[in-house]
């Protein structure tokens, strides 16, 4: 791994650590504010693995991102989205599809 890749890998690990330290930040909030969430990171990780000729399924990728099985994270940390959060999310998705 070259220095740039090492820096990028360390930065990504720090992002995951930061998200882990802020479990109170819900995925719907991330989607509404930044147009990505923890699940997006898992999908990007799967795509990167595939580009490198590696196999990584969605559950494995989410466990790497969440630091635990997704079902466990969801049970302990995920709150139901509010009507307002869903309205914001749906409006953003509709605007993207225009």
N, CA, C and O atoms as CSV, one atom per row, in Angstrom:
chain,resi,resn,atom,element,x,y,z
A,1,UNK,N,N,0.851,-1.171,0.000
A,1,UNK,CA,C,0.000,0.000,0.000
A,1,UNK,C,C,0.899,1.237,0.000
A,1,UNK,O,O,1.838,1.330,0.790
A,2,UNK,N,N,0.605,2.177,-0.887
A,2,UNK,CA,C,1.406,3.402,-0.913
A,2,UNK,C,C,0.925,4.368,0.170
A,2,UNK,O,O,-0.085,4.118,0.827
A,3,UNK,N,N,1.651,5.464,0.351
A,3,UNK,CA,C,1.326,6.411,1.427
A,3,UNK,C,C,-0.064,7.003,1.280
A,3,UNK,O,O,-0.780,7.148,2.271
A,4,UNK,N,N,-0.459,7.349,0.055
A,4,UNK,CA,C,-1.777,7.934,-0.170
A,4,UNK,C,C,-2.874,6.952,0.243
A,4,UNK,O,O,-3.838,7.336,0.906
A,5,UNK,N,N,-2.726,5.694,-0.148
A,5,UNK,CA,C,-3.714,4.684,0.229
A,5,UNK,C,C,-3.744,4.488,1.743
A,5,UNK,O,O,-4.815,4.300,2.321
A,6,UNK,N,N,-2.591,4.531,2.381
A,6,UNK,CA,C,-2.533,4.383,3.834
A,6,UNK,C,C,-3.247,5.544,4.523
A,6,UNK,O,O,-3.952,5.348,5.512
A,7,UNK,N,N,-3.062,6.738,4.001
A,7,UNK,CA,C,-3.739,7.924,4.554
A,7,UNK,C,C,-5.247,7.783,4.375
A,7,UNK,O,O,-6.012,8.023,5.310
A,8,UNK,N,N,-5.674,7.395,3.174
A,8,UNK,CA,C,-7.102,7.232,2.901
A,8,UNK,C,C,-7.707,6.140,3.782
A,8,UNK,O,O,-8.809,6.308,4.305
A,9,UNK,N,N,-7.004,5.034,3.948
A,9,UNK,CA,C,-7.499,3.946,4.802
A,9,UNK,C,C,-7.625,4.408,6.249
A,9,UNK,O,O,-8.615,4.106,6.915
A,10,UNK,N,N,-6.631,5.136,6.735
A,10,UNK,CA,C,-6.678,5.644,8.112
A,10,UNK,C,C,-7.823,6.634,8.276
A,10,UNK,O,O,-8.488,6.651,9.312
A,11,UNK,N,N,-8.054,7.452,7.265
A,11,UNK,CA,C,-9.148,8.420,7.311
A,11,UNK,C,C,-10.491,7.700,7.358
A,11,UNK,O,O,-11.384,8.090,8.110
A,12,UNK,N,N,-10.631,6.665,6.566
A,12,UNK,CA,C,-11.873,5.895,6.563
A,12,UNK,C,C,-12.094,5.218,7.912
A,12,UNK,O,O,-13.207,5.222,8.438
A,13,UNK,N,N,-11.037,4.640,8.466
A,13,UNK,CA,C,-11.159,4.020,9.795
A,13,UNK,C,C,-11.575,5.057,10.825
A,13,UNK,O,O,-12.369,4.758,11.717
A,14,UNK,N,N,-11.051,6.272,10.715
A,14,UNK,CA,C,-11.414,7.342,11.647
A,14,UNK,C,C,-12.874,7.754,11.458
A,14,UNK,O,O,-13.563,8.034,12.438
A,15,UNK,N,N,-13.352,7.794,10.220
A,15,UNK,CA,C,-14.759,8.093,9.957
A,15,UNK,C,C,-15.650,7.037,10.618
A,15,UNK,O,O,-16.634,7.380,11.272
A,16,UNK,N,N,-15.312,5.764,10.451
A,16,UNK,CA,C,-16.099,4.704,11.075
A,16,UNK,C,C,-16.070,4.820,12.594
A,16,UNK,O,O,-17.091,4.621,13.252
A,17,UNK,N,N,-14.919,5.138,13.148
A,17,UNK,CA,C,-14.795,5.320,14.593
A,17,UNK,C,C,-15.668,6.490,15.056
A,17,UNK,O,O,-16.345,6.400,16.080
A,18,UNK,N,N,-15.648,7.573,14.302
A,18,UNK,CA,C,-16.449,8.745,14.639
A,18,UNK,C,C,-17.943,8.406,14.615
A,18,UNK,O,O,-18.679,8.768,15.533
A,19,UNK,N,N,-18.380,7.720,13.576
A,19,UNK,CA,C,-19.785,7.314,13.504
A,19,UNK,C,C,-20.136,6.375,14.656
A,19,UNK,O,O,-21.234,6.451,15.207
A,20,UNK,N,N,-19.211,5.496,15.019
A,20,UNK,CA,C,-19.456,4.574,16.127
A,20,UNK,C,C,-19.593,5.328,17.441
A,20,UNK,O,O,-20.376,4.932,18.304
A,21,UNK,N,N,-18.852,6.391,17.597
A,21,UNK,CA,C,-18.923,7.196,18.821
A,21,UNK,C,C,-20.188,8.049,18.854
A,21,UNK,O,O,-20.537,8.605,19.896
A,22,UNK,N,N,-20.870,8.153,17.724
A,22,UNK,CA,C,-22.077,8.975,17.637
A,22,UNK,C,C,-23.250,8.152,17.111
A,22,UNK,O,O,-23.878,8.488,16.108
A,23,UNK,N,N,-23.517,7.069,17.823
A,23,UNK,CA,C,-24.627,6.199,17.434
A,23,UNK,C,C,-25.968,6.920,17.500
A,23,UNK,O,O,-26.939,6.493,16.876
A,24,UNK,N,N,-26.021,8.022,18.263
A,24,UNK,CA,C,-27.267,8.784,18.353
A,24,UNK,C,C,-27.631,9.438,17.023
A,24,UNK,O,O,-28.788,9.798,16.804
A,25,UNK,N,N,-26.660,9.591,16.145
A,25,UNK,CA,C,-26.933,10.158,14.823
A,25,UNK,C,C,-27.540,9.053,13.969
A,25,UNK,O,O,-26.896,8.048,13.664
A,26,UNK,N,N,-28.774,9.264,13.601
A,26,UNK,CA,C,-29.529,8.256,12.865
A,26,UNK,C,C,-29.199,8.318,11.375
A,26,UNK,O,O,-28.855,9.374,10.846
A,27,UNK,N,N,-29.310,7.173,10.714
A,27,UNK,CA,C,-29.051,7.110,9.277
A,27,UNK,C,C,-29.941,8.071,8.493
A,27,UNK,O,O,-29.488,8.692,7.532
A,28,UNK,N,N,-31.198,8.195,8.896
A,28,UNK,CA,C,-32.108,9.092,8.175
A,28,UNK,C,C,-31.597,10.530,8.256
A,28,UNK,O,O,-31.741,11.293,7.300
A,29,UNK,N,N,-31.002,10.905,9.391
A,29,UNK,CA,C,-30.438,12.246,9.533
A,29,UNK,C,C,-29.244,12.424,8.600
A,29,UNK,O,O,-29.100,13.462,7.954
A,30,UNK,N,N,-28.394,11.409,8.536
A,30,UNK,CA,C,-27.256,11.473,7.618
A,30,UNK,C,C,-27.736,11.589,6.171
A,30,UNK,O,O,-27.203,12.384,5.397
A,31,UNK,N,N,-28.732,10.803,5.814
A,31,UNK,CA,C,-29.263,10.853,4.441
A,31,UNK,C,C,-29.833,12.228,4.136
A,31,UNK,O,O,-29.603,12.769,3.054
A,32,UNK,N,N,-30.572,12.796,5.076
A,32,UNK,CA,C,-31.202,14.089,4.836
A,32,UNK,C,C,-30.194,15.223,4.772
A,32,UNK,O,O,-30.385,16.178,4.019
A,33,UNK,N,N,-29.133,15.133,5.544
A,33,UNK,CA,C,-28.141,16.206,5.572
A,33,UNK,C,C,-27.007,16.027,4.569
A,33,UNK,O,O,-26.543,16.998,3.972
A,34,UNK,N,N,-26.562,14.790,4.384
A,34,UNK,CA,C,-25.354,14.562,3.593
A,34,UNK,C,C,-25.560,13.639,2.399
A,34,UNK,O,O,-24.634,13.428,1.615
A,35,UNK,N,N,-26.761,13.087,2.250
A,35,UNK,CA,C,-27.096,12.202,1.139
A,35,UNK,C,C,-26.271,10.916,1.134
A,35,UNK,O,O,-26.007,10.344,0.077
A,36,UNK,N,N,-25.867,10.466,2.325
A,36,UNK,CA,C,-25.262,9.153,2.491
A,36,UNK,C,C,-25.472,8.732,3.938
A,36,UNK,O,O,-25.738,9.565,4.805
A,37,UNK,N,N,-25.349,7.429,4.191
A,37,UNK,CA,C,-25.490,6.928,5.551
A,37,UNK,C,C,-24.544,5.741,5.735
A,37,UNK,O,O,-23.736,5.431,4.859
A,38,UNK,N,N,-24.657,5.101,6.861
A,38,UNK,CA,C,-23.810,3.943,7.141
A,38,UNK,C,C,-24.037,2.830,6.122
A,38,UNK,O,O,-23.090,2.156,5.717
A,39,UNK,N,N,-25.282,2.638,5.709
A,39,UNK,CA,C,-25.563,1.605,4.707
A,39,UNK,C,C,-24.917,1.944,3.370
A,39,UNK,O,O,-24.457,1.051,2.657
A,40,UNK,N,N,-24.879,3.222,3.027
A,40,UNK,CA,C,-24.190,3.642,1.801
A,40,UNK,C,C,-22.709,3.284,1.886
A,40,UNK,O,O,-22.128,2.786,0.922
A,41,UNK,N,N,-22.107,3.537,3.035
A,41,UNK,CA,C,-20.693,3.183,3.210
A,41,UNK,C,C,-20.486,1.687,2.991
A,41,UNK,O,O,-19.506,1.279,2.368
A,42,UNK,N,N,-21.398,0.877,3.498
A,42,UNK,CA,C,-21.289,-0.572,3.306
A,42,UNK,C,C,-21.393,-0.929,1.827
A,42,UNK,O,O,-20.655,-1.787,1.343
A,43,UNK,N,N,-22.294,-0.281,1.114
A,43,UNK,CA,C,-22.428,-0.543,-0.329
A,43,UNK,C,C,-21.177,-0.107,-1.082
A,43,UNK,O,O,-20.738,-0.789,-2.008
A,44,UNK,N,N,-20.603,1.024,-0.686
A,44,UNK,CA,C,-19.367,1.488,-1.321
A,44,UNK,C,C,-18.226,0.523,-1.016
A,44,UNK,O,O,-17.370,0.280,-1.867
A,45,UNK,N,N,-18.214,-0.025,0.190
A,45,UNK,CA,C,-17.177,-0.992,0.559
A,45,UNK,C,C,-17.310,-2.255,-0.288
A,45,UNK,O,O,-16.310,-2.806,-0.747
A,46,UNK,N,N,-18.539,-2.711,-0.493
A,46,UNK,CA,C,-18.767,-3.882,-1.339
A,46,UNK,C,C,-18.268,-3.623,-2.756
A,46,UNK,O,O,-17.617,-4.482,-3.351
A,47,UNK,N,N,-18.567,-2.445,-3.300
A,47,UNK,CA,C,-18.139,-2.099,-4.657
A,47,UNK,C,C,-16.616,-2.044,-4.743
A,47,UNK,O,O,-16.028,-2.511,-5.718
A,48,UNK,N,N,-15.982,-1.476,-3.724
A,48,UNK,CA,C,-14.515,-1.395,-3.715
A,48,UNK,C,C,-13.901,-2.789,-3.641
A,48,UNK,O,O,-12.901,-3.065,-4.304
A,49,UNK,N,N,-14.494,-3.664,-2.841
A,49,UNK,CA,C,-13.995,-5.037,-2.750
A,49,UNK,C,C,-14.106,-5.727,-4.107
A,49,UNK,O,O,-13.181,-6.414,-4.542
A,50,UNK,N,N,-15.242,-5.538,-4.765
A,50,UNK,CA,C,-15.440,-6.151,-6.078
A,50,UNK,C,C,-14.418,-5.631,-7.087
A,50,UNK,O,O,-13.890,-6.394,-7.896
A,51,UNK,N,N,-14.144,-4.326,-7.034
A,51,UNK,CA,C,-13.140,-3.743,-7.938
A,51,UNK,C,C,-11.763,-4.364,-7.721
A,51,UNK,O,O,-10.946,-4.415,-8.640
A,52,UNK,N,N,-11.514,-4.830,-6.511
A,52,UNK,CA,C,-10.234,-5.453,-6.183
A,52,UNK,C,C,-10.272,-6.973,-6.351
A,52,UNK,O,O,-9.319,-7.668,-5.999
A,53,UNK,N,N,-11.385,-7.482,-6.893
A,53,UNK,CA,C,-11.510,-8.915,-7.120
A,53,UNK,C,C,-11.815,-9.696,-5.846
A,53,UNK,O,O,-11.616,-10.910,-5.802
A,54,UNK,N,N,-12.292,-9.016,-4.820
A,54,UNK,CA,C,-12.623,-9.659,-3.550
A,54,UNK,C,C,-14.127,-9.801,-3.414
A,54,UNK,O,O,-14.892,-9.043,-4.011
A,55,UNK,N,N,-14.536,-10.760,-2.637
A,55,UNK,CA,C,-15.959,-10.987,-2.394
A,55,UNK,C,C,-16.300,-10.492,-0.993
A,55,UNK,O,O,-15.673,-10.888,-0.010
A,56,UNK,N,N,-17.303,-9.621,-0.918
A,56,UNK,CA,C,-17.778,-9.092,0.356
A,56,UNK,C,C,-19.273,-8.880,0.199
A,56,UNK,O,O,-19.710,-8.062,-0.611
A,57,UNK,N,N,-20.060,-9.622,0.980
A,57,UNK,CA,C,-21.506,-9.442,0.840
A,57,UNK,C,C,-21.973,-8.284,1.714
A,57,UNK,O,O,-21.224,-7.761,2.540
A,58,UNK,N,N,-23.235,-7.898,1.511
A,58,UNK,CA,C,-23.793,-6.712,2.169
A,58,UNK,C,C,-23.777,-6.857,3.691
A,58,UNK,O,O,-23.437,-5.908,4.398
A,59,UNK,N,N,-24.140,-8.029,4.197
A,59,UNK,CA,C,-24.137,-8.224,5.650
A,59,UNK,C,C,-22.732,-8.097,6.219
A,59,UNK,O,O,-22.549,-7.495,7.277
A,60,UNK,N,N,-21.742,-8.653,5.537
A,60,UNK,CA,C,-20.352,-8.546,5.987
A,60,UNK,C,C,-19.893,-7.089,5.969
A,60,UNK,O,O,-19.242,-6.622,6.904
A,61,UNK,N,N,-20.237,-6.383,4.903
A,61,UNK,CA,C,-19.833,-4.979,4.785
A,61,UNK,C,C,-20.498,-4.141,5.877
A,61,UNK,O,O,-19.848,-3.297,6.494
A,62,UNK,N,N,-21.782,-4.369,6.116
A,62,UNK,CA,C,-22.461,-3.602,7.164
A,62,UNK,C,C,-21.869,-3.907,8.538
A,62,UNK,O,O,-21.770,-3.010,9.375
A,63,UNK,N,N,-21.483,-5.133,8.780
A,63,UNK,CA,C,-20.868,-5.452,10.071
A,63,UNK,C,C,-19.544,-4.705,10.234
A,63,UNK,O,O,-19.206,-4.281,11.340
A,64,UNK,N,N,-18.797,-4.541,9.153
A,64,UNK,CA,C,-17.550,-3.769,9.219
A,64,UNK,C,C,-17.844,-2.289,9.497
A,64,UNK,O,O,-17.122,-1.645,10.259
A,65,UNK,N,N,-18.885,-1.762,8.891
A,65,UNK,CA,C,-19.241,-0.352,9.068
A,65,UNK,C,C,-19.850,-0.109,10.446
A,65,UNK,O,O,-19.487,0.852,11.124
A,66,UNK,N,N,-20.759,-0.961,10.855
A,66,UNK,CA,C,-21.470,-0.770,12.118
A,66,UNK,C,C,-20.687,-1.283,13.330
A,66,UNK,O,O,-20.985,-0.909,14.465
A,67,UNK,N,N,-19.693,-2.133,13.094
A,67,UNK,CA,C,-18.925,-2.693,14.194
A,67,UNK,C,C,-19.647,-3.818,14.918
A,67,UNK,O,O,-19.214,-4.259,15.983
A,68,UNK,N,N,-20.736,-4.276,14.345
A,68,UNK,CA,C,-21.551,-5.360,14.903
A,68,UNK,C,C,-22.547,-5.754,13.829
A,68,UNK,O,O,-22.710,-5.025,12.850
A,69,UNK,N,N,-23.217,-6.888,13.984
A,69,UNK,CA,C,-24.254,-7.221,12.997
A,69,UNK,C,C,-25.297,-6.108,12.940
A,69,UNK,O,O,-25.656,-5.526,13.964
A,70,UNK,N,N,-25.774,-5.823,11.741
A,70,UNK,CA,C,-26.733,-4.733,11.556
A,70,UNK,C,C,-27.975,-4.930,12.415
A,70,UNK,O,O,-28.490,-3.973,12.995
A,71,UNK,N,N,-28.454,-6.159,12.498
A,71,UNK,CA,C,-29.659,-6.419,13.292
A,71,UNK,C,C,-29.455,-6.010,14.750
A,71,UNK,O,O,-30.372,-5.487,15.383
A,72,UNK,N,N,-28.275,-6.242,15.274
A,72,UNK,CA,C,-27.961,-5.851,16.653
A,72,UNK,C,C,-27.901,-4.326,16.786
A,72,UNK,O,O,-28.451,-3.758,17.729
A,73,UNK,N,N,-27.233,-3.672,15.840
A,73,UNK,CA,C,-27.141,-2.207,15.867
A,73,UNK,C,C,-28.536,-1.597,15.791
A,73,UNK,O,O,-28.875,-0.681,16.541
A,74,UNK,N,N,-29.332,-2.121,14.872
A,74,UNK,CA,C,-30.682,-1.600,14.674
A,74,UNK,C,C,-31.510,-1.752,15.948
A,74,UNK,O,O,-32.226,-0.831,16.339
A,75,UNK,N,N,-31.415,-2.901,16.585
A,75,UNK,CA,C,-32.178,-3.169,17.810
A,75,UNK,C,C,-31.799,-2.216,18.947
A,75,UNK,O,O,-32.659,-1.777,19.710
A,76,UNK,N,N,-30.513,-1.903,19.050
A,76,UNK,CA,C,-30.029,-1.115,20.183
A,76,UNK,C,C,-29.922,0.387,19.915
A,76,UNK,O,O,-29.930,1.180,20.857
A,77,UNK,N,N,-29.822,0.789,18.648
A,77,UNK,CA,C,-29.488,2.184,18.368
A,77,UNK,C,C,-30.411,2.904,17.389
A,77,UNK,O,O,-30.453,4.134,17.381
A,78,UNK,N,N,-31.140,2.172,16.577
A,78,UNK,CA,C,-31.949,2.836,15.556
A,78,UNK,C,C,-33.328,3.193,16.100
A,78,UNK,O,O,-34.037,2.353,16.655
A,79,UNK,N,N,-33.681,4.439,15.929
A,79,UNK,CA,C,-34.999,4.914,16.320
A,79,UNK,C,C,-35.890,4.994,15.079
A,79,UNK,O,O,-35.382,5.125,13.965
A,80,UNK,N,N,-37.198,4.916,15.254
A,80,UNK,CA,C,-38.076,5.092,14.090
A,80,UNK,C,C,-37.927,6.506,13.523
A,80,UNK,O,O,-37.801,7.476,14.269
A,81,UNK,N,N,-37.944,6.603,12.213
A,81,UNK,CA,C,-37.877,7.919,11.577
A,81,UNK,C,C,-39.175,8.666,11.859
A,81,UNK,O,O,-40.260,8.085,11.876
A,82,UNK,N,N,-39.032,9.959,12.078
A,82,UNK,CA,C,-40.222,10.786,12.304
A,82,UNK,C,C,-40.892,11.081,10.963
A,82,UNK,O,O,-40.295,10.902,9.901
A,83,UNK,N,N,-42.129,11.530,11.032
A,83,UNK,CA,C,-42.836,11.921,9.806
A,83,UNK,C,C,-42.080,13.040,9.088
A,83,UNK,O,O,-41.985,13.045,7.860
A,84,UNK,N,N,-41.546,13.982,9.857
A,84,UNK,CA,C,-40.787,15.086,9.272
A,84,UNK,C,C,-39.524,14.575,8.573
A,84,UNK,O,O,-39.209,15.003,7.463
A,85,UNK,N,N,-38.806,13.664,9.221
A,85,UNK,CA,C,-37.594,13.099,8.600
A,85,UNK,C,C,-37.934,12.381,7.302
A,85,UNK,O,O,-37.232,12.533,6.302
A,86,UNK,N,N,-39.002,11.604,7.316
A,86,UNK,CA,C,-39.389,10.873,6.102
A,86,UNK,C,C,-39.847,11.821,5.006
A,86,UNK,O,O,-39.571,11.583,3.830
A,87,UNK,N,N,-40.540,12.889,5.371
A,87,UNK,CA,C,-40.969,13.867,4.367
A,87,UNK,C,C,-39.755,14.519,3.722
A,87,UNK,O,O,-39.725,14.697,2.504
A,88,UNK,N,N,-38.760,14.875,4.516
A,88,UNK,CA,C,-37.526,15.466,3.975
A,88,UNK,C,C,-36.827,14.474,3.061
A,88,UNK,O,O,-36.398,14.830,1.963
A,89,UNK,N,N,-36.714,13.241,3.508
A,89,UNK,CA,C,-36.061,12.194,2.720
A,89,UNK,C,C,-36.792,11.990,1.393
A,89,UNK,O,O,-36.163,11.964,0.335
A,90,UNK,N,N,-38.098,11.846,1.445
A,90,UNK,CA,C,-38.880,11.603,0.225
A,90,UNK,C,C,-38.798,12.784,-0.738
A,90,UNK,O,O,-38.750,12.587,-1.952
A,91,UNK,N,N,-38.781,13.999,-0.215
A,91,UNK,CA,C,-38.661,15.187,-1.075
A,91,UNK,C,C,-37.301,15.201,-1.765
A,91,UNK,O,O,-37.207,15.513,-2.952
A,92,UNK,N,N,-36.242,14.863,-1.018
A,92,UNK,CA,C,-34.906,14.830,-1.626
A,92,UNK,C,C,-34.810,13.755,-2.699
A,92,UNK,O,O,-34.212,13.975,-3.752
A,93,UNK,N,N,-35.400,12.586,-2.431
A,93,UNK,CA,C,-35.364,11.509,-3.405
A,93,UNK,C,C,-36.147,11.888,-4.660
A,93,UNK,O,O,-35.711,11.601,-5.775
A,94,UNK,N,N,-37.289,12.526,-4.482
A,94,UNK,CA,C,-38.099,12.950,-5.637
A,94,UNK,C,C,-37.348,13.990,-6.463
A,94,UNK,O,O,-37.405,13.964,-7.693
A,95,UNK,N,N,-36.640,14.910,-5.793
A,95,UNK,CA,C,-35.875,15.927,-6.511
A,95,UNK,C,C,-34.731,15.303,-7.310
A,95,UNK,O,O,-34.393,15.788,-8.390
A,96,UNK,N,N,-34.140,14.240,-6.791
A,96,UNK,CA,C,-33.057,13.557,-7.501
A,96,UNK,C,C,-33.562,12.829,-8.736
A,96,UNK,O,O,-32.828,12.657,-9.709
A,97,UNK,N,N,-34.809,12.405,-8.692
A,97,UNK,CA,C,-35.380,11.614,-9.778
A,97,UNK,C,C,-36.026,12.463,-10.873
A,97,UNK,O,O,-36.633,11.924,-11.798
A,98,UNK,N,N,-35.898,13.777,-10.773
A,98,UNK,CA,C,-36.490,14.659,-11.805
A,98,UNK,C,C,-35.627,14.709,-13.035
A,98,UNK,O,O,-35.966,15.396,-13.999
